[in-house]
Amino acid sequence: MSFEVSARAAHARRAHRIARSSWIGAGLGVLAALGMVPVRSWAASFGSVRVTVRTVHGQPMAGVRVQLRSASGRILKKRTDARGRAVFPTVAIGHYLLIVRRTGFVAEREAVTVEAGYFPAPVIRLARLSALKQILVQGNTAQPVVASVTPVTLVSARDILETPGAIDVNSLTMITDYVPGAYEAHDMLHIRGGHQTSWLIDGVEIPNTNIAESLGPAIAPEDIQTLGVERGGYNADEGDRTYGIFNVIPKSGFGKKNQGVLAVSAGNFGHTDDYLSVASHVGNFAYYVSAEGNRSNLGLQTPIAQVIHDASQGYGLFANLQYDPSSHNELRFVAQLRQDNYQIPNCRTPLPDDPQCVGQFGDVQKEADNFAMLSWVHTFTDDIVLTSSLMYHFERAAYDGGERDYPIITHFHHTSQYEGGEENLRLHFDHNHVDVGAFGFAQQDHADFNLAFSNGSRSLAELENPTGGLIDAWVSDNWHPLKWLHLQAGVRESHFQGLISESATDPRYGATVELPKIHWVLSAFWGKYYQAPPLESLSGPFVSFASSQNSHFLPLYGERDRERQFGLTIPLEGWQIEADYFVTQAKNFFDHNPIGESDIYLPITDQGALIRGRELTVRSPPFWKYGQVHLAYSNQTAQCFGSISGGLVVPGTACGDYVSLDHDQRNTLNVGYNVNLPEGYFLGSNLSVNSGLMNGFAGPPTWQPSHLPSYAILDLTVGRNVTRNLQVSVTGLNVTNEHLLTDNALTFGGVHWNNPFEIYAQLLYRFHY
């Protein structure tokens, strides 16, 4: 039986509904009240760019025109004040081009990058234009040095469009191709040794306590303008999900005027992924709306080489509405409706590489993932900004076993519902960015368990409606005492209320030092994190059934992590080279276990885990005329130790002494090159080299190697811009057809083969309406 497919399938079934506990209601009331108070803050959804313009002799220049251009085409404009300063206080993460002009002076341009926890402050010097010189724009468009303790990978809409397979809604390559230590194992994204991650929209978290529950995409890649992937070293204003934070800046109607995009594709395995969007702005109001639909006969990774009973289909609707009633106010509403259905690949009996596979035929899973988020950004001055957000998240996963399943037919329907709010408050001083904030949500779950024995001997049913919630508060300070020195300190306080009640106080400290002349940046970080547990429990007949399987259920407590990290950033003629070393020590590490031979997988906590890694990323300049080069490499070990400290305790699955986790992969390398060629042709490529996951049959009596064999996957896209508005392309995934067993961990993972060669053609048409 394909354990992790079943796990995610069983995992994905959760669905939520509840009554709030009184303290959660009170906490959300406090958040709402804070939203009505004009507090001083910096919008957490954004960074800031503070430009200073001077003459070549160092004198400030007033009245200079300053433009900040984004890749989406939106242009922000300012004029410098008497001190020669122009401040853009609410700038979304991403790459920008700064252009500075004044009559009689040589115009300058400079690349600017905005990231979480980093506040660029470029100083531009303008030289007089002699009568013999022509007016021109000059400057440095090389990728700037970012002095941040948080390792961040920025993936743009252009990257997603040009990377082979990244535009597919069920693909993870927009993350795995660019982020070190990120790879897919048993149909699940793993990053830095874990799979607990957070998704944010404009910097505001979509609440979710479930662990690897859903198979479907969190958001369609076509709707992303910029994806900021953070991995460790978080400021106190974020970072409960230790292993990765995905901050999505969605596409917007600003910079567009009645523009639409239609993309259709078709390929082998009955593949199609079709997309339509429209975007425009009228005065201060902008809209972006999209619809997406997909289907394929190759959905999940299969437990055998053959692709049997593996269809998937889904659709999604997405909207981003923005209204700027004045220069001091912004209103944003972002919403999504998604529905995805997956056939669970059949598992035949017996499998030579999986003797525990006893019979899985015709199982399916149906999912829904909907959210809505409303944010208000108010700018009092260039140094005082307030952001208030309200959010709602609904997630459903319904797993239904087939009539021929043996020995147990599983039905598990699970929904989760969240209502929450966030206040993120930042104040800028001359050398400080002080942040004070709060985030909270109430959660209601509805879990319907049903097990029927295929021989008709008995059946078990259980209905649960657990409730809970979380309140976080934080204070953080980013201090720049010197131009070359950046210090960071903060603390985050968390309180979780569910089947158990617990609190955590997590301090975080970081520093960066920029070396003179060579501009290398050294960074160091130490911090603690708390991750709230899922609302999972067993009672009644399931407790008796678990006991009959020599299993039992312990209360789930939150995961507590301690991280230390050291980094080095090297700028080299516009190239950015970043390396880091990290160690994560986890207590109550989240994983999952099955009940007997059923497809119900419930979360567990291992007593502890130790994850260590070295990471390297290389990126070419964002405006490099020779194309875009990216490299992401990780050397990592992920081990667990001790007993099972919470959740479903199954005999024989405890870690004991330090052993490799089922998703332990020592070396992961991705190298890609995307380039525009003459006559409108273009090429996208990525080579992925993986050293192999932990071998579930290692050690006695077989004495096989500790890890499965290494393998390499090459993906290619070749296309042409036929006209300015029409693009055609052909994409081949795994063009060498390296189709092999990549995962046989029988503990928590399962047996999985990677996907065989896939090919599809796409037509993309941009139009005006």
C-alpha positions in Angstrom: 0.0 0.0 0.0 1.3 3.5 -0.9 1.7 4.7 2.7 2.4 8.4 2.1 -0.2 8.7 -0.7 -2.6 7.2 1.8 -1.2 9.4 4.5 -1.7 12.6 2.5 -5.0 11.2 1.3 -6.0 10.4 4.8 -4.3 13.5 5.9 -6.1 15.6 3.5 -9.5 14.6 4.6 -9.7 17.0 7.5 -12.5 19.6 7.6 -13.3 22.1 10.2 -16.1 23.5 12.2 -16.4 24.8 15.8 -17.5 26.9 18.6 -14.8 29.3 19.9 -13.5 29.2 23.4 -14.0 32.4 25.3 -10.4 33.5 25.4 -10.1 33.2 21.6 -13.1 35.4 21.1 -11.7 37.9 23.5 -8.3 37.8 21.8 -9.9 38.4 18.4 -11.9 41.2 19.9 -8.6 42.8 21.0 -7.2 42.5 17.5 -10.3 44.2 16.1 -10.0 47.0 18.6 -6.4 47.5 17.8 -7.4 47.9 14.1 -9.4 50.9 15.0 -6.6 52.7 16.9 -4.2 54.9 14.9 -1.0 53.2 15.9 2.4 53.8 14.5 3.6 50.9 12.3 5.3 49.6 9.2 3.1 47.4 7.1 4.2 43.8 7.6 3.0 43.0 4.1 5.7 45.3 2.6 9.2 46.6 2.9 10.3 50.1 2.4 12.7 51.9 0.1 14.3 55.1 1.4 16.2 57.0 -1.4 18.7 59.8 -0.8 19.8 62.0 -3.7 22.9 64.1 -3.5 25.3 66.0 -5.8 28.7 64.5 -6.5 30.0 66.8 -3.7 27.5 65.4 -1.2 24.9 68.2 -1.1 21.2 67.1 -0.8 19.1 67.7 -3.9 15.4 68.7 -3.5 12.7 68.3 -6.2 14.4 65.4 -8.0 12.0 63.0 -9.7 12.3 59.4 -8.4 10.6 56.4 -10.0 10.4 52.8 -8.7 9.4 50.4 -11.4 8.3 46.9 -10.7 8.4 43.9 -13.0 4.6 44.0 -13.3 4.8 47.4 -15.0 3.6 49.5 -12.0 5.5 52.8 -11.4 5.7 54.5 -8.1 6.7 58.2 -8.2 8.1 60.6 -5.6 10.0 63.8 -5.5 12.8 64.4 -3.0 12.3 66.7 -0.1 14.7 69.4 1.2 17.0 66.8 2.7 17.2 65.0 -0.7 15.0 62.1 0.5 12.2 60.2 -1.2 10.5 57.4 0.8 8.4 54.6 -0.6 6.9 53.2 2.6 4.8 50.3 1.3 6.7 48.3 -1.3 6.0 44.6 -1.9 8.9 42.2 -1.9 10.6 41.7 -5.2 13.1 43.2 -7.7 12.7 46.8 -8.7 14.5 49.4 -11.0 15.1 52.8 -9.4 15.3 55.7 -11.9 16.4 59.2 -10.7 16.1 62.2 -13.0 16.6 66.0 -12.9 16.9 68.4 -15.7 20.6 69.3 -16.3 21.9 66.2 -14.6 22.8 62.7 -15.9 19.9 60.4 -15.0 20.8 57.4 -12.9 19.2 54.0 -12.4 19.9 51.3 -9.9 18.5 47.8 -9.1 16.7 47.5 -5.7 15.6 44.3 -4.0 13.0 44.4 -1.2 12.9 41.4 1.2 11.5 40.5 4.6 13.4 42.2 7.3 15.6 44.2 4.9 15.1 48.0 4.3 17.2 49.2 1.4 18.3 52.8 1.5 20.3 53.6 -1.7 22.2 56.9 -2.0 22.3 58.3 -5.5 24.7 60.9 -6.6 23.8 63.0 -9.7 26.5 64.5 -12.0 25.8 67.7 -14.0 25.2 67.2 -17.7 27.7 69.2 -19.8 26.5 70.9 -23.0 28.4 68.5 -25.1 26.8 65.4 -23.6 23.7 63.7 -24.6 21.0 63.0 -22.1 21.4 59.4 -21.0 20.5 57.1 -18.2 23.4 55.3 -16.5 24.0 53.5 -13.3 24.3 50.0 -11.7 21.6 47.5 -12.5 23.5 44.6 -11.0 21.7 42.6 -8.3 22.2 44.6 -5.0 23.7 43.1 -1.8 20.9 42.3 0.7 22.1 42.3 4.3 19.5 40.1 5.9 19.8 37.3 8.5 16.9 35.5 6.8 17.9 33.4 3.7 15.3 34.4 1.1 14.8 33.1 -2.5 12.7 35.4 -4.7 10.9 33.8 -7.6 9.3 36.1 -10.1 6.4 35.7 -12.5 8.9 35.6 -15.3 10.9 32.8 -13.5 7.7 30.8 -13.2 6.7 31.3 -16.8 10.2 30.3 -18.1 11.0 27.4 -15.8 10.0 24.0 -17.3 6.8 22.7 -15.6 6.5 25.5 -13.0 3.3 27.0 -14.5 1.5 23.7 -13.9 -0.9 24.1 -11.0 0.1 20.8 -9.4 3.8 21.3 -9.8 6.2 22.3 -7.1 9.1 23.2 -9.4 8.7 27.0 -8.8 10.0 26.1 -5.3 12.1 22.9 -5.7 14.1 24.3 -8.7 15.2 27.5 -6.9 15.3 26.8 -3.1 18.1 24.7 -1.6 16.9 21.8 0.6 13.5 21.8 -1.0 12.3 18.6 -2.8 9.3 16.4 -3.3 9.1 13.1 -1.3 6.0 10.9 -1.2 3.8 13.5 -2.9 4.8 16.1 -0.3 7.0 19.2 -0.3 9.9 18.9 2.1 12.1 21.8 2.9 15.0 21.9 5.4 14.1 18.5 6.8 10.5 19.1 7.6 7.1 19.6 5.9 5.4 22.2 8.2 5.3 25.4 6.1 3.2 28.6 6.1 1.6 30.4 3.1 1.2 34.1 3.3 -0.6 36.6 1.0 1.0 40.0 1.0 2.8 39.1 4.2 -0.3 38.0 6.1 -0.5 34.4 7.1 -3.3 32.0 6.0 -4.0 30.2 9.3 -3.5 26.4 9.2 -2.4 23.9 11.9 -2.8 20.7 9.8 0.3 18.9 8.9 0.7 17.8 5.2 -3.0 17.3 5.0 -3.7 18.4 1.4 -2.5 17.2 -1.9 -3.8 20.2 -3.8 -2.0 23.4 -4.6 -2.1 26.3 -2.1 -2.3 28.8 -4.9 -2.1 28.6 -8.7 1.4 29.6 -10.0 -0.2 31.8 -12.7 -1.6 34.1 -10.0 1.8 34.9 -8.4 3.7 38.1 -9.2 6.5 37.4 -6.7 7.1 34.4 -4.4 9.4 35.0 -1.5 10.6 31.8 0.1 12.1 32.2 3.5 13.9 29.4 5.3 14.9 30.0 8.9 16.4 33.1 10.6 12.9 34.6 10.9 12.1 38.0 12.6 9.8 37.8 15.6 6.9 39.0 13.4 6.8 35.6 11.5 8.0 32.1 11.6 5.9 29.7 13.6 6.2 27.1 10.8 10.0 26.5 11.1 10.8 24.8 7.9 9.6 27.3 5.3 7.5 30.5 4.7 6.1 31.2 1.3 5.1 34.8 1.0 3.0 35.4 -2.2 2.6 38.8 -3.8 -0.3 38.1 -6.2 -0.7 39.7 -9.6 -2.5 43.1 -9.6 -4.4 45.2 -12.0 -2.2 48.2 -11.4 0.2 48.7 -14.3 -2.4 47.0 -16.6 -5.1 48.5 -18.8 -7.8 46.0 -19.9 -5.3 43.3 -20.4 -6.0 39.6 -20.4 -4.1 36.3 -20.7 -5.3 33.0 -22.1 -3.2 29.9 -21.8 -4.1 26.4 -22.9 -2.0 23.2 -23.0 -2.3 19.6 -24.0 0.1 16.6 -23.6 0.5 12.9 -22.9 -1.4 11.2 -20.0 -4.4 13.3 -21.1 -2.8 16.4 -19.6 -4.3 19.9 -19.9 -4.0 22.9 -17.7 -5.9 26.0 -18.9 -6.0 29.5 -17.5 -7.7 32.8 -18.2 -7.1 36.1 -16.4 -8.2 39.7 -16.9 -6.6 42.7 -15.2 -7.0 46.5 -15.3 -7.3 49.6 -13.2 -9.6 52.6 -13.3 -8.2 55.6 -11.4 -7.3 54.3 -7.9 -9.2 51.0 -8.3 -7.5 47.9 -9.7 -8.7 44.3 -10.3 -7.1 41.0 -11.2 -9.4 38.0 -11.7 -8.5 34.5 -13.0 -9.9 31.1 -13.6 -7.9 27.8 -13.9 -8.9 24.2 -14.8 -6.7 21.1 -15.1 -6.9 17.4 -15.6 -4.4 14.5 -16.0 -4.1 10.7 -15.9 -0.8 11.1 -14.0 -1.6 12.7 -10.7 0.1 11.3 -7.7 3.3 9.3 -7.5 2.6 5.6 -7.9 3.6 2.6 -5.7 4.6 0.6 -8.8 6.1 1.5 -12.2 2.8 1.3 -14.0 0.4 4.3 -13.8 -3.0 2.8 -12.7 -6.0 4.6 -11.4 -4.1 8.0 -11.1 -6.3 10.6 -12.6 -6.6 14.1 -11.1 -8.7 17.1 -12.0 -9.3 20.5 -10.4 -10.3 24.1 -10.9 -9.8 27.4 -9.1 -11.0 31.0 -9.1 -8.8 33.8 -7.8 -9.4 37.6 -7.3 -7.2 40.4 -6.1 -9.0 43.7 -5.7 -7.2 46.9 -4.7 -8.5 50.4 -4.0 -6.4 53.4 -3.0 -8.9 56.1 -1.9 -6.0 58.4 -1.1 -2.2 58.5 -1.1 -2.4 57.5 2.6 -4.7 54.5 2.4 -4.8 51.2 0.6 -7.5 48.5 0.7 -6.8 45.0 -0.5 -9.2 42.0 -0.9 -7.8 38.7 -2.0 -9.9 35.5 -2.3 -9.6 32.0 -3.7 -11.9 29.1 -4.3 -10.3 25.8 -5.2 -11.6 22.2 -5.7 -9.2 19.3 -6.5 -10.0 15.6 -6.9 -7.4 12.8 -6.9 -7.6 9.1 -7.6 -5.3 7.2 -5.3 -3.1 4.9 -7.4 -4.0 1.2 -7.0 -1.7 -0.9 -4.9 -1.6 -4.6 -6.0 -0.9 -7.5 -3.7 1.9 -8.4 -3.2 4.5 -5.8 -4.1 8.0 -7.3 -4.0 9.3 -4.0 -2.5 6.4 -3.4 -0.2 5.2 -6.6 1.6 2.8 -4.5 3.7 0.8 -3.5 0.6 -2.3 -5.6 1.1 -4.9 -4.1 -1.2 -6.0 -0.6 -2.3 -8.3 -0.4 -5.3 -10.4 2.6 -6.4 -9.7 5.0 -3.6 -10.3 8.7 -4.2 -9.8 12.0 -2.4 -11.7 15.2 -2.9 -10.4 18.5 -1.6 -11.5 22.2 -1.2 -9.2 25.0 -0.2 -10.8 28.5 0.1 -9.7 31.7 1.7 -10.5 35.4 1.8 -8.4 38.2 3.2 -9.1 41.9 3.7 -6.3 44.3 4.5 -6.1 48.0 5.2 -2.8 49.9 4.9 -2.8 53.4 6.3 0.2 55.7 5.9 0.3 58.5 8.5 3.8 59.7 7.5 6.7 58.1 5.6 7.7 56.6 9.0 4.3 55.7 10.4 2.2 53.0 8.7 -0.6 50.8 9.9 -1.7 47.5 8.5 -4.8 45.7 9.7 -6.0 42.3 8.3 -8.9 40.0 8.7 -8.8 36.5 7.2 -10.9 33.4 6.7 -9.7 29.9 5.6 -11.7 26.8 4.8 -10.1 23.4 4.0 -11.7 20.1 3.3 -10.3 16.7 2.4 -12.6 13.7 1.9 -11.0 10.3 1.5 -13.2 7.4 0.3 -11.9 3.8 0.0 -12.9 1.6 -2.9 -15.3 -1.4 -2.5 -12.4 -3.8 -3.3 -10.1 -2.5 -0.6 -8.6 -5.2 1.6 -8.7 -5.8 4.6 -10.2 -2.4 5.6 -12.3 0.0 3.6 -11.6 3.5 4.9 -13.8 6.7 4.8 -12.4 9.8 6.4 -13.9 13.2 5.8 -12.1 16.1 7.5 -12.8 19.9 7.4 -11.1 22.8 9.1 -12.3 26.3 9.4 -10.4 29.3 10.6 -11.3 33.0 11.4 -8.6 35.4 12.3 -7.0 38.8 12.3 -3.5 40.4 12.3 -2.1 43.7 13.4 1.5 44.4 12.4 2.9 47.7 13.7 6.3 49.1 12.8 7.9 52.5 13.5 11.0 53.9 11.7 13.6 55.9 13.6 16.9 57.1 12.1 18.6 53.8 12.7 15.7 51.5 14.0 12.8 49.6 12.6 10.7 48.7 15.6 7.9 46.2 15.1 5.0 45.3 17.5 2.2 43.0 16.4 -0.4 40.4 17.1 -2.0 37.5 15.2 -4.8 35.2 16.2 -7.4 32.8 14.9 -10.2 30.5 16.1 -10.4 27.0 14.5 -13.2 24.6 14.2 -12.7 21.0 12.9 -15.2 18.3 11.8 -13.7 14.8 11.5 -15.8 11.8 10.4 -14.0 8.5 10.7 -15.4 5.2 9.3 -13.6 1.8 9.0 -15.4 -1.2 7.5 -13.7 -4.6 7.3 -14.0 -6.1 3.8 -14.9 -9.5 5.2 -18.0 -8.0 6.8 -16.9 -8.9 10.3 -17.4 -5.4 11.8 -17.2 -1.6 11.2 -16.2 1.4 13.2 -17.4 4.9 13.1 -16.6 8.1 15.0 -17.5 11.7 14.7 -15.5 14.5 16.3 -15.8 18.3 16.4 -12.7 19.6 18.2 -12.1 23.4 18.6 -9.1 25.5 19.4 -7.2 28.6 18.5 -4.0 30.5 18.7 -2.9 34.0 19.8 0.6 35.3 19.0 2.1 38.7 20.0 5.6 40.0 19.2 8.0 42.9 19.5 11.1 43.2 17.3 13.8 45.7 16.6 16.1 46.0 13.5 18.9 48.3 14.5 21.5 49.8 12.1 24.0 51.5 14.4 26.5 51.7 11.6 26.3 51.4 7.8 28.0 48.1 7.8 26.4 46.6 11.0 22.8 45.4 11.4 21.5 44.0 14.6 18.2 42.2 15.2 16.4 41.2 18.4 12.9 40.2 19.2 10.6 37.9 21.1 7.4 36.2 20.1 4.8 35.0 22.7 2.3 32.3 21.7 -0.7 30.7 23.5 -2.5 27.7 22.0 -5.9 26.5 23.3 -7.3 23.2 22.0 -7.4 19.7 23.5 -4.4 20.9 25.5 -3.4 24.4 26.5 0.2 25.6 26.3 2.2 28.8 25.9 5.7 29.6 24.6 8.1 32.5 24.7 10.5 32.5 21.8 13.4 35.0 21.7 15.3 35.6 18.4 18.6 37.3 17.7 20.5 38.1 14.6 23.3 40.2 13.1 24.9 41.0 9.7 28.2 42.6 9.0 29.1 44.0 5.6 32.8 43.9 5.0 34.2 47.1 3.5 35.3 47.4 -0.1 34.5 43.8 -1.1 30.9 44.2 0.3 30.7 40.6 1.5 28.0 40.1 4.1 28.4 37.8 7.2 25.3 36.8 9.1 24.4 34.9 12.3 21.1 34.0 13.9 19.9 32.1 17.0 16.2 31.7 17.8 13.4 29.6 19.1 10.0 28.7 17.5 6.7 27.2 18.6 4.4 25.3 16.2 0.8 24.7 17.3 -0.4 21.1 17.1 -3.3 19.9 14.9 -6.7 19.3 16.5 -6.5 15.5 16.5 -7.7 12.9 18.9 -9.2 9.4 19.2 -12.0 8.2 21.4 -14.6 5.5 21.7 -14.3 2.5 19.3 -11.2 3.8 17.7 -9.3 3.7 21.0 -10.4 0.0 21.4 -9.4 -0.7 17.8 -6.0 0.9 18.3 -5.5 -1.1 21.4 -6.3 -4.3 19.5 -3.4 -3.3 17.2 -1.1 -2.8 20.2 -1.4 1.0 19.6 -2.6 3.8 21.7 -3.1 7.6 21.4 -1.3 10.3 23.5 -2.2 14.0 23.6 -0.5 16.1 20.9 1.6 19.0 22.1 3.2 21.7 19.9 6.6 21.3 18.3 9.3 23.5 19.9 12.4 24.2 17.7 15.8 25.8 18.4 17.8 27.1 15.4 21.2 28.5 14.9 22.4 29.7 11.5 25.5 31.3 9.9 25.6 32.8 6.4 27.8 34.4 3.8 26.7 36.5 0.8 29.2 37.3 -1.9 28.4 39.8 -4.7 30.5 39.2 -7.8 30.0 41.5 -10.8 26.2 41.5 -10.3 26.0 37.8 -9.4 24.8 36.9 -6.0 26.4 33.9 -4.2 24.9 32.9 -0.9 25.9 30.1 1.5 24.7 29.2 4.9 25.0 26.5 7.6 22.1 25.7 10.0 21.2 23.4 12.8 17.6 22.8 13.9 17.0 20.9 17.1 13.3 19.9 17.5 11.3 18.7 20.4 8.0 16.9 19.6 8.8 16.7 15.9 5.6 16.3 13.8 5.2 13.2 11.7 2.3 10.7 11.2 1.3 7.0 11.7 -1.4 4.7 10.4 -4.1 2.8 12.4 -3.5 -0.8 11.6 -4.0 -1.7 8.0 -6.4 1.3 7.4 -5.7 4.4 5.3 -6.3 6.7 8.3 -3.0 8.4 9.2 -2.9 10.5 12.3 -0.2 12.9 13.3 2.4 12.0 15.8 5.3 13.7 17.5 8.7 12.1 17.7 10.5 12.9 20.9 13.2 14.9 19.1 14.8 15.6 15.7 18.2 17.0 14.7 18.5 18.5 11.2 21.8 20.0 9.9 22.5 21.4 6.5 24.8 23.4 4.3 23.2 25.4 1.5 24.4 27.3 -1.6 22.5 29.5 -4.0 23.8 31.3 -7.1 21.8 33.8 -9.2 22.7 35.9 -12.2 21.9 39.6 -12.3 18.1 40.1 -12.7 18.7 42.3 -15.8 21.5 40.2 -17.3 21.3 40.3 -21.1 22.6 36.7 -21.4 19.6 35.1 -19.7 19.0 33.9 -16.2 21.2 31.3 -14.3 20.2 29.8 -11.0 21.8 27.1 -8.8 20.5 25.7 -5.5 22.5 23.1 -3.6 21.9 21.5 -0.2 23.9 19.0 1.8 21.7 17.9 4.7 21.0 15.2 7.3 17.5 14.8 9.0 17.4 12.4 12.0 15.0 11.7 14.7 15.5 10.1 18.1 13.6 8.8 21.2 10.1 7.5 21.6 6.8 8.7 20.1 5.8 11.5 22.5 2.3 12.3 21.2 -0.4 11.1 18.8 -0.9 7.6 17.5 1.8 5.3 19.1 2.4 2.3 16.8 4.8 -0.5 18.0 8.0 -0.6 16.1 7.9 2.9 14.7 9.8 4.8 17.5 13.1 6.3 16.4 15.2 5.0 19.3 18.8 6.2 18.8 19.5 8.8 16.1 18.1 7.4 12.8 17.4 8.9 9.4 13.9 10.2 8.8 12.1 8.7 5.9 12.6 11.9 3.9 16.4 12.2 4.6 18.2 13.1 1.4 21.8 14.1 1.8 22.5 16.0 -1.4 20.1 17.9 -3.6 21.2 20.0 -6.6 19.3 22.1 -9.1 20.9 24.0 -12.0 18.8 26.0 -14.4 19.3 28.3 -17.4 16.6 30.4 -19.1 17.6 32.5 -22.1 15.9 34.5 -24.9 17.3 33.6 -28.4 17.2 35.4 -31.8 14.0 35.5 -33.8 11.8 35.3 -30.6 12.9 31.8 -29.6 13.5 31.0 -25.9 14.9 28.1 -23.9 14.2 27.1 -20.3 16.1 24.2 -18.6 16.6 22.6 -15.2 18.8 19.7 -14.2 17.9 18.2 -10.8 20.4 15.8 -9.2 19.2 13.9 -6.1 21.4 11.6 -3.9 18.4 9.4 -3.0 16.1 9.2 0.0 16.6 7.0 3.1 16.4 3.2 2.2 13.6 1.5 4.1 15.3 -1.9 3.7 18.8 -0.7 5.0 20.6 -2.7 7.6 20.2 -6.3 8.7 19.2 -8.8 7.4 19.7 -7.3 3.9 22.5 -5.0 4.7 21.6 -2.7 1.8 23.0 0.8 1.5 21.5 3.4 3.9 20.1 5.4 1.0 18.6 4.6 -2.3 20.6 5.2 -5.5 21.1 8.8 -6.8 19.4 9.9 -10.0 19.2 13.0 -12.2 16.2 14.6 -14.0 16.4 17.0 -16.9 13.5 19.3 -17.8 13.3 21.4 -20.9 11.1 24.1 -22.5 11.5 25.4 -26.0 9.3 28.0 -27.4 8.9 31.1 -29.6 7.2 34.5 -29.2 5.5 34.4 -32.6 4.2 37.9 -32.1 4.2 40.3 -29.1 1.0 38.8 -27.8 1.3 35.1 -29.0 3.7 32.6 -27.5 3.9 28.8 -28.2 6.1 26.3 -26.4 6.8 22.6 -25.9 7.8 21.3 -22.4 9.4 18.0 -21.7 9.7 16.8 -18.0 12.1 14.1 -17.2 13.2 14.0 -20.8 15.6 11.1 -20.2 12.8 9.1 -18.6 14.6 8.3 -15.4 11.6 6.3 -14.0 12.6 4.5 -10.9 11.7 3.7 -7.2 12.6 6.8 -5.3 11.0 6.1 -1.9 10.5 2.8 0.0 10.3 4.0 3.6 7.8 1.8 5.3 7.8 3.8 8.5 5.9 7.0 7.7 6.5 7.4 4.0 5.6 4.5 1.7 6.6 3.2 -1.7 6.7 5.7 -4.6 8.1 5.9 -8.1 8.9 9.2 -9.6 6.9 10.4 -12.6 7.9 9.1 -16.1 8.6 11.3 -19.1 5.9 13.9 -19.7 5.5 16.2 -22.7 2.9 18.9 -23.5 2.5 21.9 -25.7 1.2 25.3 -24.5 -0.3 28.3 -26.3 -0.3 31.6 -24.5 -2.2 34.6 -25.9 -2.2 38.1 -24.4 -5.1 40.3 -25.5 -6.9 43.6 -24.8 -10.6 44.0 -24.2 
